[in-house]
Amino acid sequence: MMKTINIGVANLIVSNLLKESYFSPENAAIVESTDAASKFLDVVKSSPLLQLEFKVFNNLENKRIDSDVLGLHYIEENLKTLEVYTIEELNEENAKIRAFINENDESLDQNRVKLYGAIGTLIEESLKISNEVDVDNLHESFAHILNHLKTPKVEETSEEKDVINEEIVEIAVTLFNEKYSTLEESDITLIKTLNSTTAEEKKNLFEEYKSGNLSLLENLNKEKPNDKITKTIEKINEMKFDAENVEDTIIDLHELKKGLI
């Protein structure tokens, strides 16, 4: 059972909820998970302290450093960014994410939960006044995080890689804005596809949607020539594959195709 409110664990829970819902046949599960992600993102974005804390968690989880000295320095530099806040302010802001914590969730990656616990403890102890600091907790947390920083990353397979992170939460919220409040079966299928395919498969999907729309538009233009259709054909012909924006582009092409059929 988790003993403290922890932004790392809250993000992990929301991320897992999103990932699981993409593979669920229930529309309601997708809507529920996206609603939770949207609310979590709103809470974090509305708090400068939570944004900074999120960054510290991300830094300490993803950085790799071989040297003990450099590792300790990196940890200390991250903690310094939070020195402008008090332990009371930290607890007050962290209480805002309590609703996203499920203390009985046993499906979470326990190694990540332990790391997040160490980071959370380290931040809390570093903000306490000197006579209230639990030196043993502080030392154990430092040691755990330093050991993590020095452990080489294990290259994950495409099946094992957990792509649900802050960026994916952003994408999910974008996908389920008001424009997608009422989802059709084809929308759900596309979203699941986008979150379970490789970059090369997304490129192929982009080309498929591009050629499909061009075919539909060209047929319409033959039946009844129209300047707007001609310009749309020209615009689609000019489209180039862009890995950074491919999800949004495919969704736009998907919406266009739905309107043409």
N, C-alpha and C positions, 0 to 999 in steps of 0.2 A: 504493500500500500504506500502511495506517495505521501510524504510527510509535509511537503511544502508546495505552494503554488509556483509553477515553473513554466515560463514562456516557451522553453524548448520542448517540454512534454506536451503543452497545449498545441503547439504547432504540429507536432508529430501525430497527435490524435486527430486533428482536423485533416491533415494530409492523408492519413490512413482511411478516414471516412470518405474522402473524395475518391481515392484510388479504388476502394471496394465498391463504391456506388457506380463507377463507370462500367463495371462488369456485372451489375445487377440488372435483371430484366424489368425491374420496377421503376417506372418514371418517377414515382414519389421519392425513391431513395436518392436519385440524382438531384432532385429539387431540394430535398432536405439537406444533403451534404453541401450543396452550393450555397444555400442560405447560411449554414453554419460558417463556411469559409468567408463569405462576404461580411458577416458580423464580426468574425475574428479580425479580419483585415481592417475593418472600420475602427475597432477598438485600438489596435496597434498604431494605425495611422493618426489617431486623434491624440496620442500621447508621445511627446518627444522622449520621455524616459523609456517607454516600452520599445520605441524604435531603436534607441541606442542599445538597450539591453539585448534586443533581437540581434543586432549587429555583433555584439560581443560574443553571444552564443554561437553565431555563425562563424566568426573568426576562429574561435578556440576549437570548434569541431572540425573545421576543414583545413586549417594550417598544418603543415608538417615541417619540423625543425629538428636537425640531428643533435645539436649542441645543448647541453644542460643550461649553460650560461645564457645563450641566446633564447632558449625556450622560456626560462624564468623572466628574462627581460620582456619578452613578447607578452607573457601573461600579465606582468605588472603594467605595461603600457596600455593594455586593454582595460584593466581595472581603473587606471587613472582617468579614463574618459567618463567614468561614472562618479568621480569624486565630488562633483558639484551637487550631488543629491544626498539626502539623508536616508537612513534605514527606514524611517517612518514614511518618507515619500515613496521609497521602493515598495514597501508593503502595501501602501495605498493604491499604487498603480497596478501592482501584481494582482490585487484583489479583483480587478476588473476582468481578469481572464479566468477567474475561478469557475465560471459557468462552462468553460470548454474542457475542464479537467474531469476525467472519469477515473477515480482512484482504484476501481476494480477491473480496469481493462488489462487483461493478461496477454493480449495479442501483440502488445508493443515490443519492439526490439529492446530487450533488457540491457544490452550493452550501451545503447544510446540513452536509455533512461538513467543508467548509472552515471554516464558522462554528464548529462544535463543536471543531475542532482549535485554533482561535484561543482559544476560551474555556478549553479544557483547558490550553493553554500558558500563558495569562495566570494561571490559578490556580496552576499549578506554579511559575512564576517568582516569583509574589508570596509564596510560602511558603518560598522558599530564603533562606539567609542571604546578606547583601549581597554578599560577595565571590564568590558562586557564581552570581549572577543573570546571565543572558544579556540584556544591555540591548537588543540588536537584536531578539531574539525578543519581549521584553516590549513594545517600541515597536510592532513590526509587528502584534502581537496586539491591542493597544489600538486601533490605527488601524483594523484590520479590523472590530472590534466596534463602535467608534464610528460608522463608516460604515454598518454594518447598522442601528444604532439610529436613524440619521437618514434611512434610506431608507423612504419610505411603503410600507405593506403593499399588495400587489396583491390586489384582491378576486378570489377564485377562484370558478370555476363549480362546480356540484354535482358534476360529473364529475371535476374536478381536485382538489377539496378533500380533503386527507388527514385523515380523522377519527380515525385510529388514534393515540392519544396516551395519556397516563397514565390518563385517565378510561376510555378504551376497553379498556385492558389490565385495569382493575378489572372492567369489565362482562364481559369475556371469561372471567376467572377465576370470576366469579359464575355465569355460564352453564354452566360446565363443572365444577361441584363434584360431589360424590359423587352427587347427585341425577341428574346427566346423564352419568354415567360410561359408560352404554350408550346410545348414540344411535340413534334410529330415523330413517328417511328423512324423516319429517315434521318432526322436530326440526332436522335439518340444513337443510332447506328454509326453515324459519322463521328460523333464525339468519342465513342468507344474506340473507333478505328484510329483516330488521331492520337489517342493516348496509349496505343499498343503497337505502333508501327515504327520502323526504323526511318532514318532520314531519307534513305534511298526509296523506301516504299512511299513516303510522303511526296517525294519528287514525282514518282509515277502517278500517284493519285492526283497531284496538281495537273500533270499533263493530260490525264484522263478527263478531268473536269473541264479543262481548257478546250480540248478538242470536241468534247460533247456539247458544250455551249456554242462553240463556233458552228458546228453542224446544224444545231437548232436555229441559230440566228440566220445563217445563210439560206436555209430553207424558207424561213419567214420572209426574208428579203426578196427571194425569187417570186414568191406568191404575191407580195405587195411591197414594192420597194419603198424604203423609208430612210430619210437622212439620219435619224437617231440610231436606227439599227445598224446602218453602215458605220457610223462613228463608234458604236459599241464594239463591232467586229474589229475595227482597226485597233481599238484600245486593248482588247483581249489578245490580239495577235502580237502586240508589243510587250505583253507580260513576260517577265523572265522569272525563273525560279529563284526565290530568296529564302534561304533556310531559316533566317531569323523571323520572317513574317509569313511563313508558308501556311500556318494554321489559320490565320485571319483571312488570307487570300483564298484558301480552299473553301472556307465557310461562306465568303462572299460569292464565290462561283456556285456553291451549292444552293444558296438562296436565289441566285439568278436562274439556275436551272429549274428550280421549283416553280418560279414564276412563268417560265417559258413552256413547261409541259402542260 
